[in-house]
Amino acid sequence: MTMKAAVVTRPQHVEVQMRPVPQPKEKDAVIKIEMCGICGTDVHLFYTPESFPLPMKMPYVLGHEYVGTIVEKGSRFPTVDHLGNSIGLGDRVVYINLNCGQCYACRTLLAPWLCMGGVFDDPGEEGMGAFAERFYIKGEGLIYRVPDEVPTEVAVLVDPIGIALAAVQRAHRPGTPDRLDGLGLGQTVVVQGAGAIGASAAALAKLSGATQVIVIGAPQGRLDICKRLGADHVINIDDVTDPAERLEAVRALTPHRLGADVVIEAAGIPQAFGEALELARRGGTIVEVGSFTRQGTIEFDPSLLCYKHLNIHGSWTLPPAAFGMVLEVMRAFHERVPFSEMITHRFDLDGVREGLETSRRLEALKAVVVP
């Protein structure tokens, strides 16, 4: 049996090829891809692989934000998912590989999302990603059954919403809530960037109890979706081009004109981090989640960190357990929060190149591939 896959054969070149359908070993399974998101990582790997810490080896198939239905499984494939829910043929699942399993991060820190073993050197069974009709999953990985009530077009967002969830959780600092440390009820959150992660962060910050959620980004269509997801105010950088004016607008929306309690930088532009230092109030918290590729450097005055007594956290991808938490958030809130509106463009396998280009031009908030 053969299947279609969108294969990157050389830099910035992708073609649909017929490849053998992988046959599962006794502990593994094969899933039929229902939908796969086009991630910013896919765009960077396709257009600027040198900007990514761990470039892929060609040829390969991109795609890691997927929902799939189990269509074949080995005799010893798990009968329950990572949360204890039963799984079998016909069930929709999302999946995370356990990465190398051998490095310091995987074995000692028990933090496989910080894997140091070059996980992108081995993108899976025979270089296969999920821009394909079928995908191979290993039973030893982390498998989560998608709740029946969660639509596929919501479940496919588990990765960007999970990354946003990890960033929002990094903003929490329990222990001194009376001093308004970190993110909590009644506080003001600024999200820089109106892409999938920024929009997700806005929704999750609102669900976490923030009374004011302000999104700074562009274009206006993305900002409109952010408002429907929970943002109270949006600032369009195409209209308000001066950072000083944006700072003034944020201060006007915050108590005592102090600035934001929490700033989540999800734009991925180095200059946005410099602006975050200004947007945060004294004693505030900044979470940098957007700069997952090398986009250059900026100059800033380190005394600002001291004077403002800032808490600054980096956030890299998401802990595997976040998938289960996100699916529960989706189950509980997908009718209240229109997560599926984040999907603005759909492409088939023949349109993968167009989907990558549309995402690169920021025309899509989230584009997906439907094989």
HELIX and SHEET records of a PDB file:
HELIX    1   1 GLY A   40  TYR A   47  1                                   8    
HELIX    2   2 PRO A   49  SER A   51  5                                   3    
HELIX    3   3 TYR A  104  ARG A  107  1                                   4    
HELIX    4   4 PRO A  112  LEU A  114  5                                   3    
HELIX    5   5 VAL A  119  ASP A  121  5                                   3    
HELIX    6   6 GLU A  125  GLY A  127  5                                   3    
HELIX    7   7 THR A  152  ALA A  155  1                                   4    
HELIX    8   8 VAL A  158  ALA A  171  1                                  14    
HELIX    9   9 PRO A  177  ARG A  179  5                                   3    
HELIX   10  10 ALA A  196  LEU A  207  1                                  12    
HELIX   11  11 GLN A  220  LEU A  229  1                                  10    
HELIX   12  12 PRO A  243  LEU A  253  1                                  11    
HELIX   13  13 PRO A  255  ARG A  257  5                                   3    
HELIX   14  14 PRO A  270  LEU A  279  1                                  10    
HELIX   15  15 SER A  303  LYS A  308  1                                   6    
HELIX   16  16 ALA A  321  PHE A  333  1                                  13    
HELIX   17  17 PHE A  339  MET A  342  5                                   4    
HELIX   18  18 LEU A  349  GLY A  351  5                                   3    
HELIX   19  19 VAL A  352  ARG A  360  1                                   9    
SHEET    1   A 2 THR A   2  ARG A  10  0                                        
SHEET    2   A 2 HIS A  13  PRO A  20 -1                                        
SHEET    1   B 5 ARG A 134  ILE A 137  0                                        
SHEET    2   B 5 ALA A  29  GLY A  37 -1                                        
SHEET    3   B 5 GLU A  65  LYS A  73 -1                                        
SHEET    4   B 5 ARG A  92  ILE A  96 -1                                        
SHEET    5   B 5 LEU A 142  ARG A 145 -1                                        
SHEET    1   C 4 ARG A 134  ILE A 137  0                                        
SHEET    2   C 4 ALA A  29  GLY A  37 -1                                        
SHEET    3   C 4 LYS A 366  VAL A 369 -1                                        
SHEET    4   C 4 ILE A 343  PHE A 347  1                                        
SHEET    1   D 6 HIS A 233  ASN A 236  0                                        
SHEET    2   D 6 GLN A 212  GLY A 217  1                                        
SHEET    3   D 6 THR A 188  GLN A 192  1                                        
SHEET    4   D 6 ALA A 260  GLU A 265  1                                        
SHEET    5   D 6 ALA A 280  GLU A 288  1                                        
SHEET    6   D 6 ASN A 311  GLY A 314  1                                        
END                                                                             
